């Protein structure tokens, strides 16, 4: 019996990203996605703003200021950049897949999460079900779209287009356990170099909590997740439904009991 395909994913190291956007371009070219980012965002060099139906890789430019300039006769404040190529996380437990009523969202043999366009009916249930805001409805066909981790390339034994095009190896592709080991080694190296804020986003300790069970696309960061527009404690919305319902029912019962006692006193 031959072993099946392995669990595949991305390790994106923010410390190696130079903001060239080669990954964005390669993703659009291979997947034949329409161009975007032509409007003026007033958001520095971040012309694509966020992940969306036509942007499956998004290079975020985070401009950091170390302090405010006290007056015009003083030296200017110091500034710097943090960059990160964001992508669908291909969650171990995918909220989008659980919310899909048509079965359009499936888990592939590579443990990646893919939206089948011929099955998607554009209901949009997957959009609020993702704690990372990844799936998006297209203005062209009304269907949900997101990164497929280049499923068509994987079936031919090729690495995804974004990882192939990255000139600094900021985006690394491979088997998830090996990538996670590589990420932990990178964190140790960065901390030895004095980067105390280095952390992995997407393991069981950070980013993969809240019932998600980990991410198949995870990140090496040097600051808090919120700085990179990533939720620090993502949770699946459907897991919050039952507690909310029970809380509402409990409040209704207490209100009813209170009304009964008030009428009895009269």
N, C-alpha and C positions, 0 to 999 in steps of 0.2 A: 504493500500500500504506500503510495507516494504522498509525502506531506503536502498540505494545501498551501496556498499563498499566505505570506506573513502579514502581520499587522503593520501597515505603512503610514507614514505621516511626515510632518514638518517639524524641524527645530529652527526657529528664527532668532538669531542672535542680534539684539539691538545694538550691541557695542561694535558690530562690524558693518552696520548699514551706513552707506555714504549718501543715501538719498538720490541715487541716480535714476530711479524709477524704471530700470531695465526690466524688473519683474512685472510691473504694470503693463508695459508695452508688450512684452512677450506673452503675457496672459491674454491680452486683447487680440493679438495677432493669431495665436493658436486657436482660441475659442471663437474667433470671428465676432467679437463684441463691438458694439458701436462706440465711437469716440465720445468722450465727455470731458468736462473740466474746462470748457471754453469760456464760461462766464467768470466774471471777476468776483472772487470769493472774499477779498480783503483779509485773507487768512494766510499771510506770508506766502511761502512757495507751495503750500498744500492746495493745489488746484482741483483735486478730486474730492476733497473734504471727508469722504467716508466710504465704507463698503456699500455696494448697491447692486441693482440688477445688472448693470453694465460695467461694474468695477468690482472684480473678484479678488484683486490684490490692491491694497491701498497703502501707500507710503506716507505715514504721518510725519509732519515736521513740527516738532514741539520746541518753540523758542523759550528759553529759560533766562530769567534775569536774577542775578545774585544780589541785587539791592537797588534801591531807588536813588536817582540822582538828586542830591539835596539842594543844589543851586547851580546856576549857569556858570559860575566862576570856578566850579569844582570839576575834577576829571569825570568823564562819563562813566556810568555804571558798567559792570561786566556782563556780558551776555554769552549764551552758548546754545547749542542745539542738541536735542535728543531726536533720534529718528527710529522709526519702526515700520516694517512692512507687515501690515495686518492682513488677516485672511480668515476664512471659516475655520472653526476649531475642530470640526469633525468629532464632536463629543462622543465619549464612550456611551453615555446615555443621552441621546439627542432629543431635546424637547420638540424640535420641529417635526421629527419623524413620528413622535407620539401624537402630535396634534393633527397630523394630516388625515383627513377623513377618506381619501380616495386610495391610499397606498402608493401615492406618487413618490414619496420620499422613502428610499430604501437604504439598507446597509449592504455594501458590496462585499465581495470576497476578500477585499483588502482592508476591511473594517472602516472604510470611508463612507460618508453619507452623501448620497446623490439624489437630485430631484429629476424624476423621469418626466420630460417635457410632454410626451404624448399622453401622459396620464393626469398631469396637473390640470385642475379646472380653474385655477386662479382665485380660490376662495379666500386666500390670505391668512388662514388660521396659523400657518407656520411662522408668520412675521412676529406676532407678539409672544409666541411660545419660545422664541430664542432669547436667552438672557444676554446675548452679545449683539443683538440687532443685526444679524447677518442676512437672512433671506429677505428678498425685496421683490415687489411686484413690478414687472416691466411696463413702461408706458407704451411699448410697441405691441406686445402680444397679450398683456394682462396676466401673464403667468409668473410664478415665483422662480427666481434664479439665484444661484450662488456658486461658489467654487466647487468643482467636482474632483479636485486633486488630480486633474487631467486623467480621468478614468480611461479614456481611449488610449492615452500614451502608456499607462500602466499595463494594460492588457497586451501591449506590444513589447513590454520589457524596457520602456523608456522612462526616464525621470520626468516629473512635471516641468512645464515650460519655464515657470518662474525660477525654480531652483537651477535649471540648466543655464539660465541667462545671468544669474547673479555673479558679478565679477569678484566679490569679496568673500563668497561662501557665507554670507549672512543668512541666507536661506539654505538649509541643509535637509536633504530628503533621505529617507531610509526606514529601517525597521524601528518602531517606536521604542522598544526597550533599549536598543543600542543608542538611539538619539538621546534618550533620557540620561543614560550613563554619561554620554558626552557632555550634556548640559550640566550635570553635577560636577564634572571635572572642570568645566569652564567657570562655574561659580567659585570653586575653590581657588582657581588661578586668579580670578579677579579680586577676590578678597585678600589674597596674598599681596596683590599689587596695591592694596589700600582702598579698593572700591567696596566699602562696607555695605552699601545698599544693593549689591548684586543679589538677584533672586531668580528662581524659576517660576514662571507663571504657567500653570496648567497641570501641575502634579496634584497629589492628594492634599497638599498643605495650602496651596494658594491657587485660586482660579478653578480648580477641579472639584471643589467642595460643593456643598449644597445639593447633594444627590446626583451630581453630574458624573462623578466617578472618574474624572480625569479627561484630558484633552489629547487627541491624536495630533493636533497642531499646537505646539506650545512655544514659549518664548523665554529668552534670557533678557532680563530687564536690569536696570541700574537704579530705578526709582520706584515709587509707589505705582501700582497699576493704573490708578485714576489719572496719573500724569499722561499716560499713553491712551487715555480714553477706554480703558478696560475696567470692568467692574471688579472690585476687590473681593466681594463675596457673592458671586453669581448663584442664583437659585432658579430652578425651573418653576415658572408661574403656576403650572398645574399642581405642584406640590403645595402651593399656598392656598388652593381653592378650598380643600376640605377644612383646614383650620379656620379659614375665614367664614365658611358656612356654619361650622359649629359655634363659632363666636357669635354670629348673628342670631342663630337659633337660641343660644343661651341668653342673649340680651332680650330677645322677644319673650322668652319664658319669664324672666325676671320682671319685665314690664307688665306682663299679664298678671303675675302674682301681685304686683304692687297695685294694679288697678282693682283687683278683687278685694284686697284689704281696704283700699280707700272707700269703696262702695259699702263695705260692711260697716265701717265706722260711721257712715252717714245713716 
